[in-house]
Amino acid sequence: MITVDKETRKIEFYKKHEGDKIWHVRYVGLCGHQAVSFDKKKILFLFGDYPKNFTKEEKALFDKENPYWANFFNKD
């Protein structure tokens, strides 16, 4: 997890679908980083932060808007 500040200039926020509440994060010039933000201030990485650093509400919203990833991480 990182906090966005003036030094974090190589990122772009975008939404995958109209009506989504979660921002996905694109790192300019890098591939393979799966990250999201709920407020464009704090960035959460799927492979390092999910689900332990997500609040209960953030996890529920993430799972709703991203069923593929919810299923991926919940496989036994």
Backbone torsions as a table, in degrees:
resi	resn	phi	psi	omega
1	MET	NA	137.1	174.7
2	ILE	-131.4	161.7	175.5
3	THR	-107.8	132.2	-178.7
4	VAL	-75.3	132.1	175.6
5	ASP	-143.4	-172.1	-175.9
6	LYS	-64.5	-18.7	179.3
7	GLU	-84.8	-10.6	-177.6
8	THR	-94.9	78.4	-171.7
9	ARG	-101.9	-12.0	-174.8
10	LYS	-100.2	38.0	176.8
11	ILE	-128.3	152.4	175.4
12	GLU	-129.8	138.8	175.8
13	PHE	-101.2	138.5	177.2
14	TYR	-151.6	159.2	176.8
15	LYS	-110.9	137.2	-177.8
16	LYS	-74.0	-34.6	-178.0
17	HIS	-135.1	146.3	175.9
18	GLU	-60.6	133.9	-179.1
19	GLY	94.4	-10.6	177.0
20	ASP	-64.8	151.0	176.6
21	LYS	-102.2	-22.0	-177.7
22	ILE	-88.5	137.6	173.6
23	TRP	-94.2	131.0	171.4
24	HIS	-91.3	152.7	-173.2
25	VAL	-117.0	127.4	176.5
26	ARG	-111.1	127.5	175.6
27	TYR	-93.6	116.5	-178.1
28	VAL	-62.3	123.9	177.9
29	GLY	86.4	0.0	179.6
30	LEU	-124.5	148.5	177.2
31	CYS	-121.3	153.2	171.4
32	GLY	91.2	-2.5	177.7
33	HIS	-89.1	117.3	177.0
34	GLN	-100.0	109.4	-176.5
35	ALA	-141.3	152.2	179.7
36	VAL	-137.9	164.7	175.4
37	SER	-144.0	144.3	177.3
38	PHE	-99.3	-16.3	-175.5
39	ASP	-138.9	4.3	-177.6
40	LYS	63.8	17.5	176.7
41	LYS	-118.0	-37.6	-179.8
42	LYS	-116.1	130.1	179.6
43	ILE	-110.0	129.9	179.4
44	LEU	-112.0	133.5	179.6
45	PHE	-96.0	130.9	-175.7
46	LEU	-61.1	-43.0	-174.3
47	PHE	-84.0	-3.9	177.5
48	GLY	-121.6	-27.5	-173.6
49	ASP	-109.4	-22.7	-176.3
50	TYR	-83.7	132.2	-8.6
51	PRO	-94.4	-3.8	-168.7
52	LYS	-61.1	-31.6	-179.0
53	ASN	-101.8	5.6	174.4
54	PHE	-90.8	140.0	171.7
55	THR	-70.6	167.5	178.5
56	LYS	-57.8	-42.3	-179.5
57	GLU	-68.4	-41.9	178.9
58	GLU	-63.3	-42.9	179.6
59	LYS	-62.7	-44.4	179.7
60	ALA	-61.5	-44.7	179.2
61	LEU	-66.5	-43.6	178.5
62	PHE	-59.5	-47.9	-179.3
63	ASP	-60.7	-37.8	179.7
64	LYS	-67.4	-44.8	-176.7
65	GLU	-83.5	-15.8	-176.5
66	ASN	-133.3	66.3	-176.5
67	PRO	-61.0	-31.1	178.0
68	TYR	-59.6	-50.4	-177.5
69	TRP	-70.0	-36.5	177.4
70	ALA	-59.8	-43.7	178.2
71	ASN	-67.1	-41.0	179.7
72	PHE	-57.9	-45.9	-176.7
73	PHE	-80.7	-18.0	-178.0
74	ASN	-98.2	7.3	176.5
75	LYS	-71.4	139.4	177.5
76	ASP	-94.3	NA	NA
